[in-house]
Amino acid sequence: MKLQTPQLYLIFTTLANPWYVNVSVQALTSNAKESPQILNTNICSTAQGRTSKCEVELDVPASCVKTDATSDCPIVFFFHGAGGTNDWFAKTSGVHEANMIGVYPQGENGWNTGPKDSNVCQWDDFSCTEDPDEGAFIAAIIKELRDELGANGNIYLNGNSNGAALSMRIASNAGADLPIRGVITKVTQLLASPPRSGPGVLNYNQPEAGGPKVSVLNLMGTEDKVIPYEGGSSSVFGQDENFQLMAALESMAMWALHNDCSEDAPEITTGVVYSNSEDANGEATFYSYQGCPEGVIVEHYALHGAGHTFGQKAALDGVEIDYAMAFEFINRLEGTDLPVVPSPVASPGGGGDDNSACEDDPEWHGKFNADHTCDYVAESPSSRCNWENTDGVKASKACKVACDECDTGGRDPVTTSSPTASPIENLYCEDDPLWHGKMNAEHDCDFVALDPLVRCNWVSSDGFKAMDACEKACGEDCLL
């Protein structure tokens, strides 16, 4: 059952699709679980590009309404994917148990974050008045919550797929109209291009330098065929090559940079248990970006083998992604809970003292060549122990014998660094002969070396940066 928020309406029957127009100040009221309210329908009637499908559900636990009919509870927007609906969030979100306010908008056949068959205008017609202006729509909802209802809590966005793309878009335009504190996004990353798309002014696809800081928790499957983990084009853009996705880690690096986090590589924890109703033995890698300002969190999970969906009851280290993990992330930002620490990678041999587990991992190899095993690392440990595999695990951690790491002990998170991060005496570096930029096969490491200041930031079609693959071209400390 859906309840109207307390208010007075006038009905204009002369309209083709009558809209209810609010003419009074509203007050925040609670509703029973699974019986959301319908937020002021005037938002839909005045929003650009909206049809009779438009609806915004408001889910307010009794615990979130103070005696003066205001609230400081966190406000969480839940965005459905392309072709989805908002019908299920009231039953599945768990906001009543989490003591948070839920907002469940309905999109127009999804969200206008890229080319759509239903759009009237071209994607670069920013003055278009016919197509949905998503930034203005979300801003209007927030204004209603703040100014009319007295819901003053921090704003968070939770989205899946197309809903995650909207979350990334809204977060990129954070500011006075969109005061976003944090986003939880599944199976999508930032767009690399174009810089803007769709109607209005709140339509930028990457965060603005110097803009408000936004915390980000992002989860992606490494085998996603719809939204590739390594970025590039996607079928969801209808073969429009103007729309290109960043690689997942490139997207996270941009958020870390935007949020003034450390320029060092993220801390990486392998062996996080990824489970769902069909498989309890999956694995994920956790990336935690360090040195962020107080109150800012930037984190990423790579779910190995996962596609565009994670499976029913998907969880990481026993914490369900929908939506316990989202609430834990929000609680950390709200200062009401401790950080969730993923399980570190298990020591080979399982248990015992550190020396009992001292062996080379027979499965490990460098990310650029399957022949770059621990035995290969042992031939030149001074340079090769800094190499890493596709999961971000360094040879120094996996090849303990080859790298003479048997007596170091400890279980510190695995960290990666660029070739220039820490000078090493007598460091001889190699360029990967197979690497080339994603735009041109002739843009190999030799080409990068001609202008390393610019080209060392280029990436391959697999999302690997030249600065990682072209150590000789990009490494200032290499002995050439």
C-alpha positions as CSV (number, residue, x, y, z in Angstrom):
1,M,0.0,0.0,0.0
2,K,1.3,3.4,-0.9
3,L,0.4,6.5,1.1
4,Q,0.3,10.1,0.0
5,T,2.3,12.4,2.1
6,P,-0.1,14.8,4.1
7,Q,-0.8,17.7,1.8
8,L,-3.6,19.5,-0.1
9,Y,-4.0,19.1,-3.8
10,L,-5.8,20.7,-6.7
11,I,-6.7,18.7,-9.7
12,F,-6.4,20.3,-13.2
13,T,-8.6,18.1,-15.3
14,T,-7.9,20.1,-18.5
15,L,-4.5,18.4,-18.7
16,A,-4.2,15.3,-20.9
17,N,-2.6,13.5,-17.9
18,P,-3.9,15.3,-14.8
19,W,-1.3,16.0,-12.2
20,Y,-1.8,16.7,-8.5
21,V,-0.4,20.1,-7.6
22,N,0.7,20.7,-4.0
23,V,-0.4,24.0,-2.6
24,S,0.6,23.6,1.1
25,V,3.6,23.0,3.3
26,Q,4.1,19.3,4.0
27,A,5.3,17.7,7.2
28,L,7.5,14.6,7.5
29,T,5.6,11.6,8.6
30,S,6.6,7.9,9.0
31,N,5.0,4.9,7.3
32,A,4.8,1.2,8.0
33,K,7.3,-1.1,6.5
34,E,6.5,-2.1,2.9
35,S,3.9,0.8,2.7
36,P,5.8,3.7,1.2
37,Q,4.4,7.2,0.7
38,I,4.2,8.9,-2.6
39,L,6.3,12.1,-2.6
40,N,4.6,15.3,-3.8
41,T,3.5,14.4,-7.4
42,N,4.1,18.0,-8.4
43,I,7.8,16.9,-8.8
44,C,6.8,14.6,-11.6
45,S,4.4,17.0,-13.3
46,T,7.0,19.8,-13.5
47,A,10.1,17.7,-14.2
48,Q,11.4,17.7,-17.8
49,G,10.8,14.6,-20.0
50,R,8.6,12.8,-17.4
51,T,5.5,10.8,-18.3
52,S,2.7,9.3,-16.3
53,K,5.2,6.5,-15.3
54,C,7.0,9.0,-13.0
55,E,6.7,8.3,-9.3
56,V,8.9,8.9,-6.3
57,E,8.3,6.7,-3.3
58,L,9.3,7.8,0.2
59,D,10.0,5.2,2.9
60,V,10.3,6.7,6.4
61,P,10.8,4.6,9.5
62,A,9.2,5.9,12.7
63,S,12.6,6.0,14.3
64,C,13.7,8.7,11.9
65,V,11.0,11.3,12.7
66,K,11.8,13.6,15.6
67,T,9.1,15.3,17.8
68,D,9.4,18.4,15.6
69,A,8.6,16.4,12.5
70,T,12.1,16.7,11.1
71,S,14.8,14.1,10.6
72,D,18.6,13.8,10.7
73,C,18.6,10.2,9.4
74,P,20.7,9.4,6.3
75,I,18.7,9.6,3.1
76,V,19.4,6.8,0.6
77,F,18.2,7.0,-3.0
78,F,17.8,3.6,-4.6
79,F,18.1,3.6,-8.4
80,H,16.9,0.7,-10.5
81,G,18.6,-0.5,-13.6
82,A,17.5,0.0,-17.3
83,G,14.0,-1.3,-17.8
84,G,13.6,-1.9,-14.1
85,T,11.0,-0.4,-11.7
86,N,11.0,1.0,-8.2
87,D,8.3,-1.5,-7.1
88,W,10.6,-3.8,-5.1
89,F,12.7,-1.5,-3.0
90,A,10.0,-1.0,-0.3
91,K,10.2,-4.8,0.3
92,T,13.9,-5.3,-0.1
93,S,15.8,-2.1,0.9
94,G,15.9,-2.7,4.6
95,V,15.8,1.0,5.5
96,H,13.5,0.4,8.4
97,E,16.0,-2.0,10.1
98,A,18.9,0.4,9.2
99,N,17.1,3.5,10.5
100,M,17.6,5.4,7.3
101,I,15.1,7.1,4.9
102,G,14.6,5.4,1.5
103,V,13.8,7.3,-1.7
104,Y,12.7,5.2,-4.7
105,P,12.3,7.1,-7.9
106,Q,10.9,5.6,-11.1
107,G,12.9,6.3,-14.3
108,E,11.6,6.6,-17.8
109,N,12.5,3.2,-19.3
110,G,15.7,3.5,-17.3
111,W,17.8,6.6,-16.7
112,N,19.0,9.1,-19.3
113,T,22.8,8.6,-18.9
114,G,23.6,7.8,-22.6
115,P,22.0,7.3,-26.0
116,K,18.4,6.0,-25.8
117,D,15.9,5.1,-28.5
118,S,13.2,7.0,-26.6
119,N,15.2,10.3,-26.6
120,V,14.0,13.0,-29.0
121,C,17.3,15.0,-29.0
122,Q,20.9,14.2,-29.7
123,W,23.0,13.4,-26.6
124,D,25.0,16.7,-27.1
125,D,22.0,18.9,-27.3
126,F,22.3,20.3,-23.8
127,S,19.4,22.8,-24.3
128,C,16.9,20.0,-25.2
129,T,13.6,20.4,-23.3
130,E,12.0,17.1,-24.3
131,D,14.2,14.4,-22.8
132,P,14.6,13.6,-19.1
133,D,16.9,15.9,-17.3
134,E,18.1,13.5,-14.6
135,G,20.2,16.0,-12.7
136,A,17.3,18.5,-12.3
137,F,14.9,15.7,-11.4
138,I,17.1,14.4,-8.5
139,A,17.8,18.0,-7.4
140,A,14.1,18.7,-7.2
141,I,13.5,15.6,-5.0
142,I,16.3,16.7,-2.7
143,K,14.9,20.2,-2.5
144,E,11.5,18.8,-1.6
145,L,13.0,16.6,1.1
146,R,15.1,19.5,2.6
147,D,12.9,22.5,2.2
148,E,9.4,21.1,2.6
149,L,9.8,18.0,4.7
150,G,12.7,18.9,7.0
151,A,14.6,15.7,6.1
152,N,18.1,17.1,6.8
153,G,20.3,13.9,6.8
154,N,23.2,13.3,4.5
155,I,22.3,12.2,1.0
156,Y,23.6,8.9,-0.4
157,L,23.0,7.1,-3.7
158,N,22.7,3.4,-4.3
159,G,22.5,2.1,-7.9
160,N,22.8,-1.0,-10.0
161,S,23.9,-1.0,-13.6
162,N,22.0,1.9,-15.3
163,G,21.1,3.1,-11.8
164,A,24.8,3.0,-10.9
165,A,25.5,5.1,-14.0
166,L,23.0,7.6,-12.7
167,S,24.7,7.6,-9.3
168,M,28.1,8.3,-10.9
169,R,26.6,11.0,-13.0
170,I,24.8,12.7,-10.0
171,A,27.9,12.4,-7.9
172,S,30.0,14.0,-10.6
173,N,27.7,17.0,-10.4
174,A,27.7,17.2,-6.7
175,G,27.2,20.7,-5.3
176,A,24.6,23.0,-3.8
177,D,21.8,21.4,-5.8
178,L,23.1,17.9,-5.4
179,P,24.7,17.7,-1.9
180,I,25.8,14.0,-2.3
181,R,27.9,12.6,0.6
182,G,28.5,9.1,-0.9
183,V,27.6,6.6,-3.6
184,I,27.4,2.8,-3.7
185,T,27.6,1.6,-7.3
186,K,27.4,-1.9,-8.7
187,V,28.6,-3.0,-12.2
188,T,29.5,0.3,-13.7
189,Q,32.3,2.9,-13.6
190,L,32.8,6.5,-14.8
191,L,32.6,7.4,-18.5
192,A,35.9,8.4,-20.1
193,S,33.9,10.3,-22.8
194,P,32.0,12.4,-23.6
195,P,32.6,15.0,-20.8
196,R,28.9,16.0,-20.9
197,S,25.7,14.3,-22.3
198,G,22.0,14.9,-22.0
199,P,19.9,18.0,-21.2
200,G,20.6,20.7,-18.6
201,V,23.6,21.8,-16.7
202,L,23.9,19.0,-14.2
203,N,25.1,16.6,-16.9
204,Y,28.8,16.2,-16.5
205,N,30.2,12.7,-16.7
206,Q,33.4,13.2,-14.6
207,P,33.8,14.9,-11.3
208,E,34.9,18.6,-11.5
209,A,38.3,19.5,-10.2
210,G,37.9,21.3,-6.9
211,G,34.3,20.1,-6.6
212,P,32.8,18.7,-3.4
213,K,34.3,15.4,-2.2
214,V,32.1,12.3,-2.6
215,S,32.9,8.9,-1.0
216,V,32.6,6.0,-3.3
217,L,32.1,2.2,-2.8
218,N,32.2,0.5,-6.2
219,L,31.7,-3.2,-7.0
220,M,32.3,-4.8,-10.4
221,G,32.5,-8.2,-12.0
222,T,35.7,-8.9,-13.8
223,E,33.9,-10.9,-16.5
224,D,31.1,-8.5,-17.2
225,K,30.3,-8.6,-20.9
226,V,27.8,-5.7,-20.7
227,I,29.9,-3.1,-18.9
228,P,33.5,-4.4,-19.4
229,Y,35.7,-4.2,-16.3
230,E,38.6,-3.0,-18.5
231,G,36.4,-0.2,-19.9
232,G,36.0,0.9,-23.6
233,S,32.7,0.7,-25.6
234,S,29.6,-1.1,-24.5
235,S,26.5,-2.4,-26.2
236,V,24.3,-0.3,-23.9
237,F,25.4,2.8,-25.9
238,G,23.9,1.5,-29.1
239,Q,27.3,1.4,-30.9
240,D,27.8,5.1,-30.4
241,E,31.6,5.3,-30.1
242,N,31.4,8.7,-28.5
243,F,30.6,6.9,-25.3
244,Q,33.6,5.2,-23.8
245,L,34.0,3.8,-20.3
246,M,37.0,4.1,-18.1
247,A,38.7,1.0,-16.9
248,A,37.3,0.2,-13.4
249,L,40.6,1.0,-11.7
250,E,41.1,4.1,-13.8
251,S,37.6,5.3,-12.6
252,M,38.5,4.6,-9.0
253,A,41.9,6.5,-9.4
254,M,39.9,9.5,-10.7
255,W,37.7,9.5,-7.6
256,A,40.7,9.1,-5.4
257,L,42.4,12.1,-7.1
258,H,39.2,14.1,-7.0
259,N,38.9,13.5,-3.3
260,D,42.5,14.5,-2.5
261,C,43.5,11.0,-1.4
262,S,47.1,9.9,-1.5
263,E,48.8,9.6,-4.9
264,D,50.2,6.3,-3.8
265,A,48.7,3.1,-5.2
266,P,45.8,1.7,-3.1
267,E,46.2,-1.0,-0.5
268,I,45.1,-4.3,-2.0
269,T,43.7,-7.3,-0.1
270,T,43.2,-10.5,-1.9
271,G,41.2,-13.6,-0.9
272,V,38.0,-11.8,0.0
273,V,35.3,-14.5,0.0
274,Y,32.7,-13.8,-2.7
275,S,29.6,-16.0,-2.2
276,N,26.1,-16.3,-3.6
277,S,23.2,-18.9,-3.4
278,E,24.9,-21.1,-6.0
279,D,28.6,-20.8,-5.1
280,A,30.1,-20.2,-1.7
281,N,33.7,-20.3,-2.8
282,G,34.2,-17.3,-5.1
283,E,36.9,-14.7,-4.6
284,A,37.2,-11.0,-4.8
285,T,40.0,-8.4,-4.4
286,F,39.5,-5.3,-2.3
287,Y,41.1,-1.9,-3.2
288,S,41.3,0.7,-0.4
289,Y,42.5,4.1,-1.4
290,Q,44.6,5.7,1.4
291,G,45.3,9.2,2.6
292,C,41.9,10.5,1.9
293,P,40.7,13.5,4.0
294,E,38.8,12.7,7.2
295,G,35.3,11.5,6.5
296,V,36.0,10.4,2.9
297,I,36.2,6.8,1.8
298,V,37.1,5.4,-1.7
299,E,36.9,1.6,-2.1
300,H,36.5,-0.9,-4.8
301,Y,35.8,-4.6,-5.0
302,A,36.7,-6.7,-8.1
303,L,34.6,-9.8,-8.1
304,H,36.5,-12.4,-10.0
305,G,34.5,-14.4,-12.6
306,A,31.4,-12.4,-11.9
307,G,29.4,-11.0,-14.8
308,H,26.8,-8.2,-14.9
309,T,24.9,-9.8,-12.0
310,F,26.4,-11.2,-8.8
311,G,23.9,-13.9,-8.1
312,Q,21.2,-14.1,-5.4
313,K,22.2,-13.3,-1.8
314,A,25.6,-12.2,-3.1
315,A,28.0,-11.4,-0.2
316,L,31.6,-10.5,0.5
317,D,33.0,-12.0,3.6
318,G,29.5,-12.9,4.7
319,V,28.1,-9.4,4.3
320,E,25.3,-9.2,1.8
321,I,25.9,-6.7,-1.0
322,D,22.2,-5.8,-1.1
323,Y,22.1,-3.9,1.1
324,A,24.0,-4.7,4.3
325,M,27.3,-3.7,2.7
326,A,25.8,-0.4,1.6
327,F,24.5,0.4,5.0
328,E,27.8,-0.5,6.7
329,F,29.5,1.9,4.2
330,I,27.1,4.7,5.1
331,N,27.4,4.0,8.8
332,R,31.2,4.4,8.6
333,L,30.7,7.8,6.9
334,E,28.1,8.7,9.6
335,G,30.6,7.7,12.3
336,T,28.4,5.1,13.9
337,D,30.3,2.0,13.0
338,L,33.8,0.6,12.5
339,P,35.2,-0.1,9.1
340,V,34.6,-3.5,7.6
341,V,37.9,-5.3,7.2
342,P,38.0,-7.9,4.4
343,S,39.7,-11.2,5.1
344,P,43.3,-11.1,4.0
345,V,44.7,-13.7,1.6
346,A,45.3,-17.0,3.3
347,S,48.9,-18.1,3.8
348,P,49.9,-21.1,1.8
349,G,49.8,-24.2,3.9
350,G,47.2,-22.7,6.2
351,G,48.3,-21.6,9.7
352,G,51.5,-22.2,11.6
353,D,54.3,-19.7,11.9
354,D,55.3,-17.6,8.9
355,N,58.3,-19.7,8.0
356,S,56.1,-22.8,7.6
357,A,54.3,-21.0,4.8
358,C,57.5,-19.9,3.0
359,E,57.1,-21.1,-0.5
360,D,56.6,-19.8,-4.0
361,D,53.0,-19.7,-5.3
362,P,53.0,-22.1,-8.3
363,E,49.9,-20.4,-9.7
364,W,51.3,-16.8,-9.7
365,H,52.5,-15.1,-12.9
366,G,53.0,-11.6,-14.0
367,K,50.0,-9.8,-15.5
368,F,51.6,-9.3,-18.9
369,N,53.0,-12.8,-19.6
370,A,52.0,-16.3,-18.2
371,D,55.7,-17.3,-18.5
372,H,56.7,-14.7,-15.9
373,T,56.3,-17.2,-13.0
374,C,58.2,-17.1,-9.6
375,D,61.0,-19.0,-11.3
376,Y,61.3,-16.2,-13.8
377,V,61.2,-13.6,-11.0
378,A,64.0,-15.5,-9.2
379,E,66.4,-14.8,-12.2
380,S,66.3,-11.0,-11.4
381,P,64.6,-10.4,-8.1
382,S,65.9,-6.9,-7.7
383,S,63.5,-5.7,-10.4
384,R,61.0,-8.4,-10.8
385,C,59.8,-8.8,-7.2
386,N,58.0,-5.5,-7.8
387,W,55.9,-7.0,-10.6
388,E,52.3,-7.9,-9.9
389,N,49.6,-10.2,-11.4
390,T,46.2,-9.3,-12.8
391,D,44.8,-9.4,-9.3
392,G,47.3,-6.8,-8.0
393,V,49.3,-9.4,-6.0
394,K,53.0,-8.5,-6.0
395,A,55.7,-11.1,-6.7
396,S,57.2,-10.1,-3.3
397,K,54.1,-11.6,-1.6
398,A,53.5,-14.6,-3.9
399,C,57.2,-15.6,-4.6
400,K,58.6,-15.6,-1.1
401,V,61.5,-17.9,-1.8
402,A,62.4,-16.1,-5.1
403,C,62.2,-12.7,-3.4
404,D,63.9,-13.7,-0.1
405,E,60.8,-12.7,1.9
406,C,60.7,-15.8,4.2
407,D,61.7,-14.0,7.4
408,T,59.6,-10.9,7.1
409,G,56.5,-12.2,8.8
410,G,53.3,-10.1,9.2
411,R,50.1,-10.0,7.3
412,D,50.1,-6.4,6.0
413,P,47.8,-5.7,3.1
414,V,49.4,-6.1,-0.3
415,T,50.2,-2.7,-1.9
416,T,51.1,-1.8,-5.4
417,S,53.2,1.2,-6.6
418,S,54.3,2.7,-9.8
419,P,57.9,2.2,-10.9
420,T,58.7,5.7,-9.6
421,A,57.1,5.3,-6.2
422,S,60.2,4.2,-4.3
423,P,63.8,4.4,-5.6
424,I,65.7,1.1,-5.7
425,E,69.4,1.0,-6.3
426,N,70.5,-0.9,-9.4
427,L,67.0,-1.3,-10.6
428,Y,67.0,-2.7,-14.2
429,C,63.6,-2.3,-15.9
430,E,62.0,-3.9,-18.9
431,D,59.3,-2.7,-21.3
432,D,56.6,-5.1,-22.1
433,P,57.0,-5.8,-25.9
434,L,53.3,-6.7,-26.3
435,W,51.8,-3.6,-24.7
436,H,50.3,-0.8,-26.9
437,G,47.8,1.9,-26.4
438,K,44.1,1.2,-26.9
439,M,43.8,3.6,-29.8
440,N,46.7,2.5,-32.0
441,A,48.8,-0.7,-32.2
442,E,51.8,1.4,-33.1
443,H,51.6,3.3,-29.7
444,D,54.0,0.8,-28.0
445,C,56.5,1.5,-25.2
446,D,59.0,2.9,-27.6
447,F,56.4,5.4,-28.8
448,V,55.6,6.2,-25.1
449,A,59.3,6.9,-24.5
450,L,59.2,9.8,-26.9
451,D,56.9,11.8,-24.6
452,P,56.7,9.9,-21.3
453,L,55.3,12.9,-19.4
454,V,52.0,12.6,-21.3
455,R,52.0,9.0,-22.7
456,C,52.9,7.1,-19.5
457,N,49.2,7.8,-18.5
458,W,47.9,6.1,-21.6
459,V,46.1,2.7,-21.2
460,S,45.8,-0.4,-23.3
461,S,42.5,-2.0,-24.3
462,D,42.8,-4.1,-21.2
463,G,43.1,-1.1,-19.0
464,F,46.8,-1.4,-18.1
465,K,48.6,1.9,-17.9
466,A,51.8,2.5,-19.8
467,M,53.5,3.5,-16.6
468,D,53.1,-0.1,-15.4
469,A,53.9,-1.9,-18.6
470,C,56.6,0.4,-19.9
471,E,58.9,0.4,-16.9
472,K,62.0,1.4,-19.0
473,A,60.1,4.2,-20.8
474,C,58.4,5.6,-17.7
475,G,60.5,4.6,-14.7
476,E,62.7,7.6,-13.7
477,D,64.8,5.3,-11.4
478,C,65.5,2.6,-13.9
479,L,69.0,2.0,-15.0
480,L,68.6,2.1,-18.8
